[in-house]
């Protein structure tokens, strides 16, 4: 659950917010939906009663994890494979 969410906001609501927000953000033609997806996700979270500061932190944390964690694992795997001579 998102910190600061109202008691009635559960996992189903958060998943619905993510799906709807991502769909709306993807409707605007920008690479990876940067900017438009964040705005739509924050607006959807605000509509469920989550305070603005919590919604902003949750969306930014989601985007950091979605965009920066996978490349970090890829870089680590590539270095390991190069050391072993498999790449």
DSSP file (Angstrom, degrees, kcal/mol; ACC not computed):
  #  RESIDUE AA STRUCTURE BP1 BP2  ACC     N-H-->O    O-->H-N    N-H-->O    O-->H-N    TCO  KAPPA ALPHA  PHI   PSI    X-CA   Y-CA   Z-CA
    1    1 A X              0   0    0      0, 0.0     2,-0.3     0, 0.0     9,-0.1   0.000 360.0 360.0 360.0 147.0    0.0    0.0    0.0
    2    2 A X    >   -     0   0    0      1,-0.1     3,-1.9     8,-0.1     7,-0.1  -0.565 360.0-105.5 -75.0 132.0    1.2    3.5   -0.7
    3    3 A X  T 3  S+     0   0    0     -2,-0.3    55,-0.1     1,-0.3    -1,-0.1  -0.331 105.5  20.9 -58.4 135.3    2.2    5.4    2.4
    4    4 A X  T 3  S+     0   0    0      1,-0.3    47,-0.6    46,-0.1    -1,-0.3   0.487  88.3 147.0  86.5   3.1   -0.4    8.0    3.3
    5    5 A X    <   -     0   0    0     -3,-1.9    -1,-0.3    45,-0.2    45,-0.1  -0.365  56.1-103.2 -71.0 151.3   -3.2    6.3    1.4
    6    6 A X    >   -     0   0    0     42,-0.2     3,-2.2     1,-0.1    -1,-0.1  -0.401  37.3-105.2 -70.0 155.5   -6.7    6.6    2.8
    7    7 A X  T 3  S+     0   0    0      1,-0.3    -1,-0.1    -3,-0.1    -2,-0.1   0.755 117.5  58.2 -56.8 -27.7   -7.9    3.4    4.5
    8    8 A X  T 3  S+     0   0    0     40,-0.1     2,-0.7     2,-0.1    -1,-0.3   0.516  82.4  98.3 -81.6  -3.6  -10.2    2.4    1.6
    9    9 A X    <   +     0   0    0     -3,-2.2     2,-0.2    -7,-0.1    -7,-0.1  -0.763  52.8 164.5 -91.1 114.0   -7.3    2.3   -0.9
   10   10 A X     >  -     0   0    0     -2,-0.7     4,-2.1    -9,-0.1     5,-0.2  -0.423  53.9 -79.2-116.0-169.0   -6.2   -1.2   -1.4
   11   11 A X  H  > S+     0   0    0      1,-0.2     4,-2.6     2,-0.2     5,-0.2   0.873 125.5  55.5 -63.0 -39.6   -4.1   -3.2   -3.9
   12   12 A X  H  > S+     0   0    0      1,-0.2     4,-2.3     2,-0.2    -1,-0.2   0.909 109.0  47.6 -61.6 -42.0   -6.9   -3.5   -6.4
   13   13 A X  H  > S+     0   0    0      2,-0.2     4,-2.6     1,-0.2    -1,-0.2   0.915 111.8  49.6 -64.7 -43.7   -7.3    0.3   -6.5
   14   14 A X  H  X S+     0   0    0     -4,-2.1     4,-2.3     2,-0.2    -2,-0.2   0.906 111.7  48.4 -64.3 -41.9   -3.6    0.9   -6.9
   15   15 A X  H  X S+     0   0    0     -4,-2.6     4,-2.5     2,-0.2    -1,-0.2   0.913 112.2  49.3 -64.3 -42.1   -3.4   -1.7   -9.8
   16   16 A X  H  X S+     0   0    0     -4,-2.3     4,-2.7    -5,-0.2     5,-0.3   0.915 110.3  50.9 -62.2 -43.1   -6.4    0.0  -11.4
   17   17 A X  H  X S+     0   0    0     -4,-2.6     4,-2.8     1,-0.2     5,-0.3   0.910 110.8  49.6 -60.0 -42.9   -4.7    3.4  -11.0
   18   18 A X  H  X S+     0   0    0     -4,-2.3     4,-2.5     2,-0.2     5,-0.2   0.934 112.9  45.4 -63.2 -46.5   -1.5    2.1  -12.6
   19   19 A X  H  X S+     0   0    0     -4,-2.5     4,-2.1     2,-0.2    -2,-0.2   0.940 118.2  42.0 -64.4 -47.9   -3.3    0.6  -15.6
   20   20 A X  H  X S+     0   0    0     -4,-2.7     4,-2.5     2,-0.2     5,-0.2   0.933 116.5  48.3 -66.0 -46.2   -5.5    3.6  -16.2
   21   21 A X  H  X S+     0   0    0     -4,-2.8     4,-2.5    -5,-0.3    20,-0.2   0.893 112.6  48.4 -62.3 -40.7   -2.7    6.1  -15.6
   22   22 A X  H  X S+     0   0    0     -4,-2.5     4,-2.1    -5,-0.3    -1,-0.2   0.891 111.2  50.6 -66.9 -39.5   -0.3    4.2  -17.9
   23   23 A X  H  X S+     0   0    0     -4,-2.1     4,-0.8    -5,-0.2    -2,-0.2   0.921 113.2  44.8 -64.7 -43.4   -2.9    4.0  -20.6
   24   24 A X  H >< S+     0   0    0     -4,-2.5     3,-0.7     1,-0.2     4,-0.5   0.918 114.0  49.9 -66.3 -42.6   -3.6    7.7  -20.5
   25   25 A X  H >< S+     0   0    0     -4,-2.5     3,-0.7     1,-0.2    12,-0.3   0.831 108.2  53.4 -65.3 -31.8    0.1    8.5  -20.4
   26   26 A X  H 3< S+     0   0    0     -4,-2.1    -1,-0.2     1,-0.2    -2,-0.2   0.663  92.7  73.0 -77.0 -16.3    0.8    6.3  -23.3
   27   27 A X  T << S+     0   0    0     -4,-0.8     2,-0.5    -3,-0.7    -1,-0.2   0.757  84.4  75.5 -69.4 -23.5   -1.8    8.0  -25.4
   28   28 A X  S <  S-     0   0    0     -3,-0.7     2,-2.0    -4,-0.5     5,-0.1  -0.807  92.0-124.8 -91.9 124.4    0.5   11.0  -25.7
   29   29 A X        +     0   0    0     -2,-0.5     2,-0.3     3,-0.1    -3,-0.1  -0.442  62.0 125.2 -77.9  79.6    3.3   10.3  -28.2
   30   30 A X  S >  S-     0   0    0     -2,-2.0     3,-2.0    -4,-0.1     2,-0.1  -0.955  73.1 -82.5-126.2 151.2    6.5   10.9  -26.2
   31   31 A X  G >  S-     0   0    0     -2,-0.3     3,-1.8     1,-0.3    -2,-0.0  -0.320 109.7 -13.0 -58.1 124.7    9.3    8.4  -25.8
   32   32 A X  G 3  S-     0   0    0      1,-0.3    -1,-0.3    -2,-0.1     3,-0.1   0.593 111.6 -83.9  59.9  14.0    8.5    6.0  -22.9
   33   33 A X  G <>>S+     0   0    0     -3,-2.0     4,-2.7     1,-0.2     5,-0.5   0.747  70.1 179.0  66.7  22.7    5.7    8.3  -21.9
   34   34 A X  T <45 +     0   0    0     -3,-1.8     2,-0.8     1,-0.2    -1,-0.2  -0.406  66.6   2.1 -64.5 124.9    8.1   10.4  -19.9
   35   35 A X  T  >5S+     0   0    0     -2,-0.2     4,-2.1    -3,-0.1    -1,-0.2  -0.422 127.0  62.1  97.5 -56.4    6.2   13.2  -18.2
   36   36 A X  H  >5S+     0   0    0     -2,-0.8     4,-2.2     2,-0.2    -2,-0.2   0.890 103.9  48.3 -71.6 -37.9    2.7   12.4  -19.4
   37   37 A X  H  X5S+     0   0    0     -4,-2.7     4,-2.7   -12,-0.3     5,-0.2   0.920 111.8  49.6 -67.7 -42.7    2.7    9.0  -17.6
   38   38 A X  H  ><S+     0   0    0     -5,-0.5     4,-2.6     1,-0.2     5,-0.2   0.929 111.6  49.0 -60.7 -44.6    3.9   10.6  -14.4
   39   39 A X  H  X S+     0   0    0     -4,-2.1     4,-2.3     1,-0.2    -1,-0.2   0.910 113.5  45.7 -62.9 -42.4    1.3   13.3  -14.6
   40   40 A X  H  X S+     0   0    0     -4,-2.2     4,-2.3     2,-0.2    -1,-0.2   0.888 113.0  49.9 -71.0 -36.9   -1.5   10.8  -15.2
   41   41 A X  H  X S+     0   0    0     -4,-2.7     4,-2.4   -20,-0.2    -2,-0.2   0.920 112.4  47.3 -65.6 -42.2   -0.4    8.5  -12.5
   42   42 A X  H  X S+     0   0    0     -4,-2.6     4,-2.6    -5,-0.2    -2,-0.2   0.923 112.4  49.7 -64.3 -43.2   -0.2   11.3  -10.0
   43   43 A X  H  X S+     0   0    0     -4,-2.3     4,-1.8    -5,-0.2    -2,-0.2   0.903 111.3  49.1 -62.1 -40.5   -3.6   12.6  -11.0
   44   44 A X  H  X S+     0   0    0     -4,-2.3     4,-0.8     2,-0.2    -1,-0.2   0.900 111.7  48.6 -67.2 -39.7   -5.1    9.1  -10.6
   45   45 A X  H ><>S+     0   0    0     -4,-2.4     5,-1.8     1,-0.2     3,-0.7   0.897 109.5  52.6 -66.1 -39.1   -3.6    8.7   -7.2
   46   46 A X  H ><5S+     0   0    0     -4,-2.6     3,-1.4     1,-0.2    -1,-0.2   0.873 103.7  57.9 -62.5 -35.6   -4.8   12.1   -6.1
   47   47 A X  H 3<5S+     0   0    0     -4,-1.8    -1,-0.2     1,-0.3    -2,-0.2   0.746 101.5  56.0 -67.4 -22.4   -8.3   11.0   -7.2
   48   48 A X  T <<5S-     0   0    0     -4,-0.8    -1,-0.3    -3,-0.7   -42,-0.2   0.470 125.8 -98.9 -88.7  -1.0   -8.2    8.0   -4.8
   49   49 A X  T < 5S+     0   0    0     -3,-1.4     2,-0.4     1,-0.3    -3,-0.2   0.566  74.1 143.1  99.8   9.4   -7.5   10.3   -1.9
   50   50 A X      < -     0   0    0     -5,-1.8    -1,-0.3   -45,-0.1   -45,-0.2  -0.687  57.5-107.3 -82.5 134.3   -3.7   10.0   -1.6
   51   51 A X     >  -     0   0    0    -47,-0.6     4,-2.4    -2,-0.4     3,-0.2  -0.230  26.8-115.3 -59.9 151.1   -2.0   13.2   -0.6
   52   52 A X  H  > S+     0   0    0      1,-0.2     4,-2.6     2,-0.2     5,-0.2   0.870 113.0  52.7 -58.5 -42.2    0.0   15.0   -3.3
   53   53 A X  H  > S+     0   0    0      1,-0.2     4,-2.1     2,-0.2    -1,-0.2   0.904 112.3  45.0 -63.4 -40.6    3.4   14.5   -1.6
   54   54 A X  H  > S+     0   0    0     -3,-0.2     4,-2.5     2,-0.2    -1,-0.2   0.890 112.7  51.1 -69.9 -39.3    2.8   10.8   -1.2
   55   55 A X  H  X S+     0   0    0     -4,-2.4     4,-2.4     2,-0.2     5,-0.2   0.919 110.5  49.1 -64.1 -43.1    1.6   10.4   -4.8
   56   56 A X  H  X S+     0   0    0     -4,-2.6     4,-2.5     1,-0.2     5,-0.2   0.931 112.9  46.7 -62.1 -46.9    4.6   12.2   -6.2
   57   57 A X  H  X S+     0   0    0     -4,-2.1     4,-2.4    -5,-0.2     5,-0.2   0.904 112.6  50.0 -62.4 -41.5    7.0   10.1   -4.2
   58   58 A X  H  X S+     0   0    0     -4,-2.5     4,-2.3     2,-0.2    -2,-0.2   0.918 113.3  45.2 -64.9 -43.3    5.3    6.9   -5.1
   59   59 A X  H  X S+     0   0    0     -4,-2.4     4,-2.5     2,-0.2    -2,-0.2   0.913 114.2  48.1 -69.1 -42.2    5.3    7.7   -8.8
   60   60 A X  H  X S+     0   0    0     -4,-2.5     4,-2.3    -5,-0.2    -2,-0.2   0.899 112.1  49.6 -66.0 -39.1    8.9    8.9   -8.9
   61   61 A X  H  X S+     0   0    0     -4,-2.4     4,-2.5    -5,-0.2     5,-0.2   0.920 110.8  50.6 -63.4 -43.0   10.0    5.8   -7.0
   62   62 A X  H  X S+     0   0    0     -4,-2.3     4,-2.7     1,-0.2    -2,-0.2   0.929 111.8  46.8 -59.0 -46.3    8.1    3.6   -9.4
   63   63 A X  H  X S+     0   0    0     -4,-2.5     4,-2.3     2,-0.2     5,-0.3   0.881 111.3  51.2 -67.8 -37.2    9.7    5.3  -12.4
   64   64 A X  H  X>S+     0   0    0     -4,-2.3     4,-2.8     2,-0.2     5,-0.7   0.939 114.4  43.7 -62.9 -45.9   13.2    5.1  -10.9
   65   65 A X  I  X>S+     0   0    0     -4,-2.5     4,-0.8     1,-0.2     5,-0.6   0.901 115.4  48.8 -65.5 -40.7   12.8    1.4  -10.3
   66   66 A X  I  <5S+     0   0    0     -4,-2.7    -1,-0.2    -5,-0.2    -2,-0.2   0.837 124.5  27.7 -70.0 -33.0   11.2    0.8  -13.7
   67   67 A X  I  <5S+     0   0    0     -4,-2.3     4,-0.5    -5,-0.2    -2,-0.2   0.793 127.5  33.2-101.1 -31.4   13.9    2.7  -15.7
   68   68 A X  I  X5S+     0   0    0     -4,-2.8     4,-1.2    -5,-0.3    -3,-0.2   0.725 106.4  60.9-105.7 -22.8   17.2    2.5  -13.7
   69   69 A X  I  X<S+     0   0    0     -4,-0.8     4,-2.0    -5,-0.7     5,-0.2   0.943 101.7  52.5 -71.9 -46.6   17.2   -0.9  -11.9
   70   70 A X  H  ><S+     0   0    0     -5,-0.6     4,-2.2     1,-0.2    -1,-0.2   0.923 109.7  48.3 -58.4 -44.8   17.1   -3.1  -15.0
   71   71 A X  H  > S+     0   0    0     -4,-0.5     4,-2.7     1,-0.2    -1,-0.2   0.871 108.0  56.3 -62.8 -32.9   20.1   -1.4  -16.7
   72   72 A X  H  X S+     0   0    0     -4,-1.2     4,-2.1     1,-0.2    -1,-0.2   0.921 109.3  45.2 -63.5 -42.5   22.1   -1.7  -13.5
   73   73 A X  H  X S+     0   0    0     -4,-2.0     4,-2.4     2,-0.2    -1,-0.2   0.883 112.7  52.3 -66.5 -37.1   21.5   -5.4  -13.5
   74   74 A X  H  X S+     0   0    0     -4,-2.2     4,-2.5    -5,-0.2    -2,-0.2   0.899 109.5  48.1 -64.9 -41.5   22.4   -5.6  -17.2
   75   75 A X  H  X S+     0   0    0     -4,-2.7     4,-2.3     2,-0.2     5,-0.2   0.919 112.6  48.7 -64.7 -43.9   25.6   -3.7  -16.6
   76   76 A X  H  X S+     0   0    0     -4,-2.1     4,-2.1    -5,-0.2    -2,-0.2   0.907 112.8  47.8 -63.1 -41.3   26.6   -5.9  -13.8
   77   77 A X  H  X S+     0   0    0     -4,-2.4     4,-2.6     2,-0.2    -2,-0.2   0.903 110.7  51.3 -66.6 -41.3   25.8   -9.1  -15.8
   78   78 A X  H  X S+     0   0    0     -4,-2.5     4,-2.2     2,-0.2    -2,-0.2   0.906 110.6  48.5 -63.2 -41.8   27.8   -7.8  -18.8
   79   79 A X  H  X S+     0   0    0     -4,-2.3     4,-2.3     2,-0.2    -1,-0.2   0.912 112.1  49.0 -63.9 -42.5   30.8   -7.1  -16.6
   80   80 A X  H  X S+     0   0    0     -4,-2.1     4,-1.8     1,-0.2    -2,-0.2   0.925 112.3  47.8 -63.2 -44.3   30.6  -10.5  -15.1
   81   81 A X  H  X>S+     0   0    0     -4,-2.6     5,-2.4     1,-0.2     6,-0.9   0.865 110.6  52.0 -66.3 -35.7   30.3  -12.2  -18.4
   82   82 A X  H ><5S+     0   0    0     -4,-2.2     3,-0.8     4,-0.2    -1,-0.2   0.905 108.0  51.5 -66.3 -40.5   33.2  -10.2  -19.8
   83   83 A X  H 3<5S+     0   0    0     -4,-2.3    -1,-0.2     1,-0.2    -2,-0.2   0.876 111.9  46.8 -62.5 -36.3   35.4  -11.3  -16.9
   84   84 A X  H 3<5S-     0   0    0     -4,-1.8    -1,-0.2    -5,-0.2    -2,-0.2   0.537 113.9-119.7 -83.3  -5.7   34.5  -14.9  -17.5
   85   85 A X  T <<5S+     0   0    0     -3,-0.8    -3,-0.2    -4,-0.5    -2,-0.1   0.657  81.5 118.4  78.4  16.0   35.2  -14.5  -21.3
   86   86 A X      <       0   0    0     -5,-2.4    -4,-0.2    -6,-0.2    -5,-0.1   0.475 360.0 360.0 -91.8  -2.4   31.6  -15.4  -22.2
   87   87 A X              0   0    0     -6,-0.9    -5,-0.2    -5,-0.1    -1,-0.2   0.352 360.0 360.0-134.8 360.0   30.9  -12.1  -23.9
